[in-house]
Amino acid sequence: MVYVWGSGSPTYVTEAVYRAKGYLPAFEDLPTEDEYDAAKP
């Protein structure tokens, strides 16, 4: 699952939906939840 936001309400989407909608950055370039949490100040 990926949490996305932009124009509209933030929401979780599956990897398949993320790829199908062509969101950027590429799915494989996204940090894992642990990597994201570790980068927070």
C-alpha positions as CSV (number, residue, x, y, z in Angstrom):
1,M,0.0,0.0,0.0
2,V,1.1,3.5,-0.7
3,Y,-0.3,6.7,0.8
4,V,-0.8,9.4,-1.9
5,W,-2.0,12.9,-1.8
6,G,-2.4,15.7,-4.3
7,S,-5.5,17.1,-5.7
8,G,-8.2,15.6,-3.6
9,S,-8.3,13.6,-0.4
10,P,-5.2,11.7,0.7
11,T,-5.7,8.0,0.5
12,Y,-4.0,4.6,0.4
13,V,-3.8,2.8,-2.9
14,T,-2.4,-0.6,-3.8
15,E,0.8,-1.0,-5.8
16,A,-1.2,-2.0,-8.8
17,V,-3.3,1.2,-8.7
18,Y,-0.2,3.3,-8.1
19,R,1.5,1.8,-11.2
20,A,-1.7,2.0,-13.3
21,K,-2.2,5.7,-12.6
22,G,1.4,6.4,-13.4
23,Y,2.2,8.2,-10.1
24,L,5.8,9.4,-9.6
25,P,8.3,8.6,-8.3
26,A,8.3,5.0,-9.5
27,F,7.0,2.5,-7.0
28,E,10.3,0.8,-6.6
29,D,12.0,4.1,-5.7
30,L,9.6,4.8,-2.8
31,P,11.0,4.3,0.7
32,T,9.7,1.5,2.9
33,E,7.7,2.6,5.9
34,D,10.8,1.9,8.2
35,E,13.0,4.0,5.9
36,Y,10.5,6.8,5.8
37,D,10.1,6.8,9.6
38,A,13.9,6.7,10.1
39,A,14.3,9.8,7.9
40,K,12.0,11.9,10.1
41,P,13.7,14.5,12.3
